[in-house]
């Protein structure tokens, strides 16, 4: 029997009556809509679902270059040191919502380039000895200027208008503000960061029992601030630390619980603040100093070979 359903066409889709958004994923750039389309036997409206996915920029370097050159309008979100964030409108979308979010790194170093390059992951089991012999000397060697943008925030030199909460204590204080990765429009992609004032706490490995109160304060104030400003309470937030972190100055990621599939949430990278606090409370002092921590690095990481060598010498 021949189908009585109408053919998919521009004419059909233009008749779509939107009722509500079923789901939206800022990571995959998909949105799923429920509405009505004339698909009944008498062309009466029936429930219909449309899933939209933003397409790729096109094949080849030339297509992407032409797309960038076709930008007709750019609105800066933030600029701090070498980093910039903006919204872009293409020549075909000069009105309404922007066509893309643009992240820019000026004067890109080899480290910047390696971080953004597709790489092969390598699983590392970092023992306390490996941390002391391999990782700690590397951390000590990193010049402070590499995270000048962090000090700019802490000193209110840049992004001060974005701060949603600050505890000014030099030892236990912190600043909470929207992360560069959030466009501050898409609520399902809500993303803030809490950066501590102390320069002595560089990573998860440095946390001790005397930091419990600071972590609880971050957790409490992040939830309070998000509830007050965006209507997202503690049940709608995930808070975690990275190990290895992208920069060695302690910071906590605060994201919408709706976010799934973000690379920074992977097992072996993200450590929930709740779990970190619990371990500090229940274990003897120095638990993160004693732990073997498992994570991935890439083949372009400057310590990839050294970490693999150290790992191969440990019985498993």
C-alpha positions in Angstrom: 0.0 0.0 0.0 1.4 3.4 -1.0 2.4 5.7 1.9 0.1 8.5 2.7 2.8 10.4 4.5 3.9 13.7 2.9 7.4 13.8 1.4 10.1 15.5 3.4 10.6 18.9 1.7 11.2 22.5 2.4 7.5 23.1 2.0 6.7 20.5 4.7 9.3 21.8 7.2 8.1 25.4 6.8 4.7 24.2 8.2 6.3 22.9 11.5 4.6 24.3 14.6 7.1 24.2 17.5 5.6 23.1 20.8 8.7 22.6 23.0 12.4 21.6 23.1 12.8 17.9 24.0 16.6 18.0 24.4 19.6 20.1 23.6 23.3 19.0 23.6 25.8 21.9 23.3 28.7 19.3 22.9 27.3 17.6 19.9 25.5 20.8 18.7 22.2 19.0 18.5 18.7 20.1 19.4 15.6 17.9 19.4 12.2 19.6 18.9 8.6 18.5 19.4 5.9 20.1 17.3 3.2 19.5 14.7 3.3 18.7 11.0 0.4 17.9 8.6 1.0 14.2 8.3 -2.4 12.7 9.0 -4.7 11.0 6.4 -6.5 14.3 5.9 -3.3 16.4 6.2 -4.3 17.3 9.7 -1.5 18.2 12.2 0.1 15.3 14.0 3.0 15.2 16.6 6.4 15.3 14.9 10.0 15.3 16.2 12.8 17.2 14.4 16.4 16.7 15.4 18.8 19.4 14.1 22.6 19.0 14.0 24.9 21.8 13.0 26.9 20.6 10.0 30.7 20.6 9.6 32.4 23.7 8.1 33.2 21.9 4.9 36.0 19.8 3.4 39.5 21.1 3.1 41.5 24.0 4.3 40.2 26.3 1.6 36.5 25.8 2.7 37.4 26.7 6.3 39.5 29.7 5.3 36.7 31.0 3.1 34.2 30.5 6.0 36.4 32.6 8.3 36.9 35.3 5.7 33.1 35.3 5.2 32.5 36.5 8.8 30.6 39.7 8.7 30.4 40.6 12.4 32.3 39.6 15.5 31.3 40.5 19.1 34.1 40.0 21.7 33.1 38.1 24.9 36.4 38.3 26.6 40.1 38.9 26.0 42.8 38.1 28.6 46.5 38.0 27.8 46.9 35.8 24.6 43.3 34.3 24.9 40.2 35.7 23.3 36.6 34.6 23.0 34.0 36.0 20.6 30.7 35.3 18.9 30.7 35.4 15.1 28.0 36.1 12.5 28.6 34.8 9.0 27.6 36.8 6.0 24.5 34.6 5.6 23.4 35.0 9.3 23.9 38.7 10.1 20.7 38.9 12.1 19.6 37.0 15.2 21.7 34.3 16.9 25.4 34.1 16.1 26.6 31.4 13.8 29.5 30.3 15.9 31.6 30.9 19.0 35.2 31.7 18.3 38.2 30.9 20.6 41.4 32.6 19.7 45.0 32.1 20.9 47.4 34.8 19.9 51.2 34.2 19.8 50.5 30.5 20.1 53.4 28.5 21.7 54.3 24.9 20.9 52.4 24.0 24.1 49.3 25.7 22.8 49.6 24.0 19.4 50.1 20.5 21.0 47.1 20.9 23.3 44.8 21.6 20.3 46.3 19.0 18.0 44.6 15.6 17.7 46.9 13.2 19.6 47.1 9.6 20.7 46.2 9.1 24.4 48.5 7.1 26.7 47.3 5.8 30.0 49.7 6.6 32.9 49.7 5.3 36.5 51.5 8.0 38.4 52.9 6.6 41.7 54.0 9.0 44.4 57.6 8.2 43.4 56.9 9.1 39.7 55.3 12.3 40.9 58.4 13.3 42.9 60.9 12.2 40.3 59.3 13.2 37.0 56.2 15.4 37.4 57.2 17.7 40.2 60.4 18.9 38.6 58.4 19.6 35.4 55.8 21.6 37.4 58.6 23.6 39.1 60.1 24.4 35.8 57.0 26.0 34.2 57.5 29.8 34.0 54.9 31.9 35.8 54.3 33.9 32.7 52.6 30.9 31.1 49.6 31.5 33.4 49.8 35.3 33.4 46.1 35.3 32.5 45.3 33.7 35.9 47.2 36.3 37.8 45.4 39.0 35.7 42.0 37.6 37.0 43.2 37.3 40.6 44.5 40.9 40.6 41.3 42.2 38.9 43.4 43.4 36.0 41.1 41.6 33.6 37.6 40.1 33.7 36.7 41.8 37.0 33.2 42.6 35.7 32.6 38.8 35.3 33.3 37.9 39.0 30.2 36.4 40.6 31.8 35.8 44.0 35.2 36.4 45.7 36.7 35.5 49.1 39.7 37.7 49.2 41.7 35.7 51.8 45.2 35.1 50.3 45.4 31.6 51.9 41.9 30.2 51.6 40.1 32.6 49.3 39.1 32.2 45.6 37.3 33.9 42.8 34.3 32.4 40.9 33.6 33.6 37.4 32.3 32.2 34.0 34.8 30.1 32.1 36.0 31.2 28.7 34.3 28.1 27.2 30.8 29.3 28.1 29.0 31.7 25.8 26.9 32.9 28.8 23.8 32.3 26.7 23.4 28.5 26.5 22.2 27.4 30.0 22.7 23.7 29.3 26.4 24.5 28.8 26.8 26.6 31.9 30.5 26.6 32.8 32.2 28.5 35.6 35.6 28.2 37.3 36.7 28.9 40.9 40.4 29.9 41.0 42.1 30.0 44.4 44.2 32.9 45.5 47.0 30.9 47.0 49.9 30.1 44.6 51.0 27.3 46.9 48.2 24.9 45.9 49.0 23.9 42.3 47.1 20.6 41.9 45.2 17.8 43.6 48.5 16.5 44.9 48.9 19.5 47.1 45.5 19.3 48.9 45.6 18.6 52.7 43.1 18.5 55.5 43.4 22.2 56.1 42.0 22.8 52.6 38.7 21.1 53.4 37.0 24.3 54.6 38.1 26.1 51.4 36.7 23.4 49.1 33.4 23.3 51.0 33.3 27.1 50.7 33.8 26.9 47.0 31.1 24.3 46.7 28.7 26.3 48.8 29.3 29.7 47.1 29.3 28.2 43.6 25.8 26.7 44.2 24.5 29.8 45.9 25.8 32.1 43.1 24.5 30.0 40.3 21.1 29.7 42.0 20.9 33.5 42.5 22.2 34.5 39.0 21.0 31.7 36.7 18.5 29.7 38.7 20.7 26.6 38.8 21.0 25.1 42.3 23.3 22.5 43.7 21.3 19.6 42.3 21.9 21.1 38.8 25.7 21.4 39.1 28.8 19.2 38.7 32.0 20.4 40.4 35.3 18.7 39.8 39.1 19.1 39.6 41.3 17.9 36.9 44.4 15.8 37.3 46.5 16.4 35.3 45.2 20.0 35.1 45.6 22.2 32.1 47.5 24.7 34.3 49.2 24.3 37.7 47.2 26.7 39.9 44.4 25.1 41.7 41.0 25.7 40.2 37.6 24.0 40.3 35.3 23.4 37.3 31.6 24.2 37.9 29.4 23.0 35.1 25.7 22.3 34.3 24.6 18.7 35.3 23.1 18.6 31.8 26.5 18.6 30.2 27.5 15.1 29.0 30.3 13.9 26.8 32.6 16.9 27.5 36.2 15.6 27.3 37.1 17.2 30.6 34.6 14.9 32.4 36.3 11.7 31.4 37.2 9.0 33.9 40.9 9.4 34.8 40.8 13.2 34.4 37.9 14.6 36.5 37.8 14.2 40.3 34.5 15.3 41.9 34.8 17.9 44.6 32.5 15.8 46.8 34.8 12.8 46.5 37.9 14.9 47.1 36.4 16.4 50.3 35.3 12.9 51.5 38.8 11.5 51.0 40.4 14.4 52.8 38.0 13.9 55.7 38.2 10.2 56.1 41.8 9.3 55.2 45.0 10.1 57.2 46.8 13.3 56.3 48.4 13.4 52.8 46.1 11.0 51.0 46.7 12.6 47.6 50.4 12.7 48.2 50.3 8.9 48.8 47.9 7.8 46.1 48.7 6.4 42.7 46.7 8.5 40.3 45.8 7.2 36.8 45.2 9.6 33.9 45.9 10.0 30.2 48.5 12.1 28.6 49.1 12.3 24.8 52.0 11.4 22.7 52.9 15.1 22.3 53.0 15.8 26.1 56.6 16.8 27.0 56.7 14.1 29.7 55.1 11.3 27.7 58.3 9.3 27.3 59.6 9.9 30.8 56.2 8.9 32.4 56.0 5.8 30.3 59.5 4.8 31.3 58.8 5.3 35.0 55.6 3.4 34.6 57.3 0.4 32.9 59.6 0.1 35.9 56.7 -0.3 38.4 55.3 -3.8 39.0 51.7 -4.1 38.2 
